[in-house]
């Protein structure tokens, strides 16, 4: 048998083995059932209507509604805006100070919100509010107070919601100008938000045209408001309503837009990918060659090329450094070597280290939990970040001393997580 024939039969045998694993994977059936289930809004045919989503968001933000979540949702939204729109909030506060001859400091506002040292009064939510030249999707108005910190008394959050469309007619610029000039709003701290689905093609073009808008997506709402609300003490009815809404977010529209991905779906897909990535890597180039539509074939080839790039793995730290970390500083490379030496000396052969292009993954192969990775290591230009799973702690190592002297006690944290994975 010649070598080509041998390799062809070996490849066919391996493919049959992978297909058999696919066929017998229980998660395949779970995913099929998951995607076959229709949400209540899908049955009614309203899951892609912007107004349906705006109404639901308004419902959960309203502290007087029957969900009895109080101000949980609105405070979570403020935290999201603070995290992803700090500079734009600073600019809004400067405008507020100029108009109201105040000297309020952003640091004080930040401290009050982060420490939850404030109360919200007179919370009002409006949907589809008409104004000259357009209609704003959601407007949130409230008074915020703190015993110790002077805050802007009136705050408005103006939300332009996009479900399966993009901005047109300079909407965000018009809305900004209106709310900054209208007598009813000009003396308030106005925060402007552009809300998008998590998966949008040509994302940079989908962002708000006005520089004053904070760009966020539905995934942030799903993770920080809807999913977290399910962990609270709520009634079965409210739990059902929120779960149904999360179900509606995951369905792709006719344009391929996905609003957000739920935790259960995320776990199933991660497990599916980990088990079957080798087979999927083989399928994409083959389907690209079979596709008669050249545009679709090109998309499939681009996906295959990107997947192959991300699928690349390195056998050792030196190869990883030489191929993926060429633009990092020498000091940071030295920090990485010291860090990996320490981790290997502590955990020895109990861990599995994978050097992937975007990050280093550390696994516990004996873990009984679904996620075997317990540490992600990201190497940036001048620093290293450790994301420790389950404890949800990110640790930035800023100097060589941090690693040598173990000032952040990160190894003890790694041991703690490693131990929890074995139980």
C-alpha positions in Angstrom: 0.0 0.0 0.0 1.5 3.4 -1.0 1.8 6.2 1.5 -1.0 8.3 0.0 -3.5 5.4 0.1 -2.5 4.7 3.7 -3.0 8.3 4.7 -6.4 8.4 3.0 -7.6 5.3 4.8 -6.2 6.6 8.1 -8.0 9.9 7.6 -11.3 8.1 6.7 -11.0 5.9 9.8 -10.4 9.0 12.0 -13.4 10.8 10.4 -15.7 7.7 11.1 -14.5 7.7 14.7 -15.3 11.4 15.1 -18.7 11.0 13.5 -19.5 8.2 15.8 -18.6 10.3 18.8 -20.9 13.0 17.4 -23.8 10.6 16.9 -23.5 9.3 20.5 -23.1 12.7 22.2 -26.0 13.4 24.5 -25.4 17.2 24.2 -26.2 17.1 20.5 -29.8 16.1 21.3 -29.9 18.7 24.1 -28.8 21.4 21.7 -31.4 20.2 19.1 -34.2 20.3 21.7 -32.9 23.7 23.0 -33.1 25.3 19.5 -36.4 23.6 18.6 -38.2 25.1 21.5 -40.1 28.3 20.7 -40.4 31.1 23.2 -43.9 32.6 23.8 -42.9 35.8 21.9 -41.8 33.6 18.9 -45.2 31.9 18.9 -46.8 35.4 18.8 -44.4 36.5 16.1 -43.1 39.5 18.0 -39.6 38.4 19.1 -37.9 40.6 16.5 -40.0 43.7 17.2 -38.0 46.5 18.8 -41.1 47.7 20.7 -41.5 44.2 22.3 -38.0 44.3 23.6 -38.3 48.0 24.7 -41.5 47.1 26.6 -39.8 44.2 28.4 -36.7 46.3 29.3 -39.0 49.0 30.6 -41.0 46.5 32.7 -37.9 45.0 34.4 -36.4 48.5 35.1 -39.6 49.8 36.7 -39.4 49.4 40.5 -43.2 49.6 40.8 -43.9 46.6 38.5 -45.2 43.2 39.6 -41.8 41.4 39.3 -41.0 42.8 42.9 -37.4 43.1 42.0 -37.5 46.7 43.3 -34.6 48.8 42.0 -32.3 45.8 41.3 -32.5 46.2 37.5 -32.0 49.9 37.3 -29.0 49.8 39.6 -27.5 47.0 37.5 -28.0 49.1 34.4 -26.2 52.0 36.1 -23.3 49.7 36.9 -23.1 48.6 33.3 -23.1 52.2 32.0 -20.4 53.1 34.6 -18.2 50.2 33.4 -18.6 50.7 29.7 -19.2 54.5 29.4 -17.0 56.1 32.0 -15.6 58.8 29.6 -19.0 59.7 28.2 -20.5 60.0 31.6 -17.6 62.3 32.6 -18.4 64.5 29.6 -22.1 64.5 30.5 -21.3 65.5 34.0 -19.1 68.4 32.7 -22.1 69.6 30.6 -24.3 69.3 33.7 -21.9 71.4 35.8 -21.7 74.1 33.2 -25.4 74.4 32.8 -26.2 74.2 36.5 -23.1 76.1 37.8 -22.1 73.1 39.8 -18.8 71.6 40.7 -19.8 67.9 41.0 -16.9 65.5 40.6 -17.1 62.3 38.6 -15.1 60.4 41.3 -17.8 61.1 43.9 -20.5 59.9 41.5 -18.4 56.8 40.8 -17.9 56.1 44.5 -21.6 56.5 45.3 -22.7 54.2 42.5 -20.0 51.6 43.1 -20.6 51.5 46.9 -24.4 51.6 46.4 -24.3 54.7 48.6 -27.4 56.3 47.0 -31.1 56.0 46.8 -33.4 56.4 43.7 -36.6 58.3 44.0 -39.4 59.1 41.5 -38.3 56.5 39.0 -40.2 56.9 35.7 -39.9 54.8 32.5 -41.3 55.9 29.1 -41.4 53.9 25.9 -41.7 55.1 22.3 -41.6 58.7 23.4 -42.2 61.0 20.4 -40.1 64.1 19.8 -39.4 66.4 16.9 -37.6 64.4 14.2 -38.0 61.0 15.7 -39.1 58.8 18.5 -36.9 57.6 21.4 -37.3 53.9 22.3 -36.9 54.1 26.1 -36.3 57.0 28.5 -35.6 56.5 32.2 -35.9 59.5 34.5 -35.1 59.5 38.2 -33.9 61.5 41.2 -30.8 60.1 42.9 -29.7 61.1 46.4 -26.8 60.3 48.8 -26.4 61.4 52.5 -22.7 62.0 52.1 -22.1 62.9 48.5 -23.7 65.7 46.4 -25.0 64.1 43.2 -26.9 65.4 40.2 -30.5 65.5 41.4 -32.2 64.6 38.1 -30.8 61.9 35.9 -32.2 60.8 32.5 -31.1 57.7 30.6 -32.1 57.9 26.9 -31.9 54.5 25.2 -32.0 54.0 21.4 -32.8 50.3 21.0 -31.8 48.4 17.8 -32.9 44.8 17.2 -32.6 44.0 13.5 -31.7 47.4 12.1 -29.0 50.1 12.3 -29.1 53.9 12.8 -30.6 56.0 10.1 -31.2 59.7 9.5 -28.6 60.7 12.1 -31.0 59.6 14.9 -28.5 59.7 17.7 -27.2 63.2 16.9 -30.8 64.5 16.7 -31.8 62.9 20.0 -28.7 64.2 21.7 -29.3 67.8 20.5 -33.0 67.5 21.5 -32.4 66.4 25.1 -29.6 68.8 25.7 -31.6 71.8 24.6 -35.2 71.0 25.6 -36.2 72.9 28.7 -37.6 69.8 30.4 -34.2 67.9 30.2 -31.4 70.4 29.7 -30.8 70.9 33.4 -30.5 67.1 34.1 -27.6 64.8 33.9 -28.4 63.1 30.5 -26.9 59.7 29.7 -27.3 58.4 26.2 -27.3 54.7 25.4 -27.2 52.8 22.1 -28.4 49.2 22.6 -27.4 46.5 20.1 -27.7 42.7 19.7 -24.6 40.8 20.7 -24.0 39.5 17.1 -24.0 42.2 14.5 -22.0 42.1 11.2 -19.7 45.1 10.6 -20.0 46.0 14.2 -18.1 49.3 14.0 -20.6 50.6 11.4 -23.5 49.6 13.7 -22.4 51.7 16.6 -24.1 55.0 17.3 -23.0 57.8 15.0 -23.1 60.3 17.9 -19.9 60.2 20.0 -22.0 61.0 23.1 -23.8 57.6 23.2 -22.6 54.7 25.3 -22.6 51.5 23.1 -23.8 48.4 25.0 -25.3 45.1 23.9 -28.1 42.8 24.9 -25.5 40.3 26.3 -24.6 42.7 29.0 -28.3 43.0 30.0 -28.7 39.2 29.8 -25.7 38.5 32.0 -26.1 41.3 34.5 -29.8 41.8 34.8 -31.9 38.9 33.4 -29.7 35.9 34.4 -28.9 37.4 37.8 -32.5 38.1 38.5 -33.2 34.4 38.2 -30.8 33.8 41.2 -32.9 36.1 43.4 -35.9 35.2 45.5 -38.7 35.7 42.9 -42.0 34.1 42.2 -42.4 31.2 39.8 -44.4 33.4 37.5 -41.7 36.1 37.3 -39.0 33.4 36.9 -41.1 31.9 33.9 -41.5 35.4 32.3 -37.7 36.2 32.5 -36.7 32.7 31.3 -39.1 33.0 28.4 -37.6 36.3 27.5 -34.0 34.9 27.7 -35.2 32.1 25.4 -36.4 34.7 22.8 -33.0 36.5 22.8 -31.1 33.5 21.5 -33.0 32.9 18.3 -31.3 34.3 15.2 -33.3 36.6 13.0 -33.6 36.2 9.2 -30.5 38.5 9.0 -28.6 36.2 11.3 -28.7 38.5 14.2 -28.5 36.9 17.7 -29.6 39.2 20.6 -27.8 37.4 23.4 -26.7 33.9 24.6 -28.0 32.4 27.8 -25.9 30.6 30.4 -27.3 27.1 29.7 -26.8 27.6 26.0 -23.3 28.9 26.5 -22.4 25.8 28.6 -23.8 23.4 26.0 -22.1 25.1 23.1 -18.7 25.2 25.0 -19.0 21.5 25.7 -20.0 20.8 22.2 -17.1 22.7 20.7 -14.5 21.2 23.1 -15.7 17.6 22.1 -16.1 18.1 18.4 -13.8 20.9 17.2 -11.5 18.4 15.4 -14.4 17.2 13.2 -15.8 20.7 12.7 -12.3 21.9 11.6 -12.5 19.2 8.8 -16.1 20.0 7.8 -15.8 23.8 7.0 -13.2 23.6 4.1 -15.1 20.6 2.6 -18.4 22.5 2.6 -16.7 25.5 1.2 -15.5 23.4 -1.8 -19.0 22.0 -2.3 -20.8 25.3 -2.1 -21.8 26.6 -5.6 -22.4 30.1 -4.5 -19.0 31.7 -4.6 -19.9 34.4 -2.1 -21.0 31.8 0.4 -18.0 29.7 -0.4 -15.7 32.6 0.4 -17.4 33.2 3.7 -17.0 29.5 4.6 -13.3 29.6 3.6 -12.7 32.7 5.7 -14.4 31.1 8.7 -12.2 27.9 8.2 -9.0 30.0 7.9 -9.9 32.0 11.1 -10.8 28.7 12.9 -7.5 27.1 11.8 -5.6 30.2 13.1 -7.4 30.1 16.4 -7.0 26.3 16.6 -3.2 26.5 16.4 -1.5 25.2 19.6 2.1 25.3 20.7 4.0 22.5 22.4 6.0 24.6 24.7 6.4 28.1 26.2 9.3 29.0 24.0 7.5 28.3 20.7 4.5 30.3 22.1 6.6 33.3 22.9 8.5 33.3 19.6 5.3 33.0 17.5 2.6 34.9 19.4 4.3 37.4 21.8 6.7 39.2 19.5 5.4 42.7 20.4 5.6 42.2 24.2 8.2 43.8 26.3 11.3 41.8 27.4 10.3 42.5 31.0 6.9 41.1 30.5 8.2 38.0 28.7 10.5 37.4 31.7 7.5 37.8 34.1 5.7 35.2 32.1 8.6 32.7 32.3 8.8 33.2 36.1 5.0 32.8 36.4 4.8 29.6 34.4 7.8 28.1 36.2 6.1 28.8 39.5 2.8 27.3 38.4 4.5 24.2 37.0 6.6 23.8 40.2 3.5 24.1 42.4 1.0 21.9 40.4 3.6 19.7 38.6 1.8 17.0 36.5 -1.6 17.7 38.0 -2.4 20.3 35.4 -2.7 20.5 31.6 -1.3 23.7 30.0 -2.4 24.7 26.5 -0.6 27.5 24.7 -3.3 29.0 22.4 -2.9 32.1 20.3 -5.1 34.4 22.4 -4.3 33.0 25.8 -2.8 30.2 27.9 -5.3 27.8 29.3 -4.6 25.8 32.5 -6.9 22.8 33.0 -7.4 20.2 35.7 -8.0 17.0 33.6 -9.5 15.2 36.7 -12.1 17.9 37.3 -15.6 16.6 37.8 -17.1 20.0 36.8 -18.2 20.8 33.3 -15.5 23.5 32.8 -12.1 21.9 33.3 -10.2 25.2 32.6 -9.7 27.0 35.9 -7.2 29.7 34.8 -6.9 31.8 31.7 -3.6 33.8 31.3 -3.6 36.8 29.0 -0.2 38.3 28.1 -0.5 42.0 27.2 2.2 44.3 26.1 3.3 45.4 29.6 1.4 43.2 32.0 -0.1 39.8 32.6 -3.7 39.1 33.6 -4.9 35.9 35.3 -8.6 35.1 35.1 -9.4 32.6 37.8 -12.6 30.7 37.0 -15.3 29.9 39.6 -13.9 32.7 41.9 -14.4 35.2 39.1 -11.3 37.1 40.0 -9.0 38.8 37.6 -5.5 39.5 38.9 -3.2 41.9 37.1 0.5 41.2 37.7 2.2 44.6 37.2 5.8 44.0 38.2 8.3 41.2 38.5 8.2 41.6 42.3 4.6 40.6 42.3 5.5 37.2 40.9 8.8 36.7 42.7 7.4 37.7 46.2 3.9 36.4 45.5 2.4 39.7 47.0 -1.0 39.1 45.5 -1.1 35.6 46.9 -2.4 34.4 43.6 -0.9 30.9 44.0 -3.0 30.3 47.1 -6.1 31.3 45.1 -5.1 28.9 42.3 -4.7 26.1 44.8 -8.1 26.9 46.3 -9.8 26.8 42.9 -7.9 23.6 41.9 -9.1 21.9 45.1 -12.7 22.9 44.4 -12.5 21.4 41.0 -11.5 18.0 42.4 -14.6 17.7 44.6 
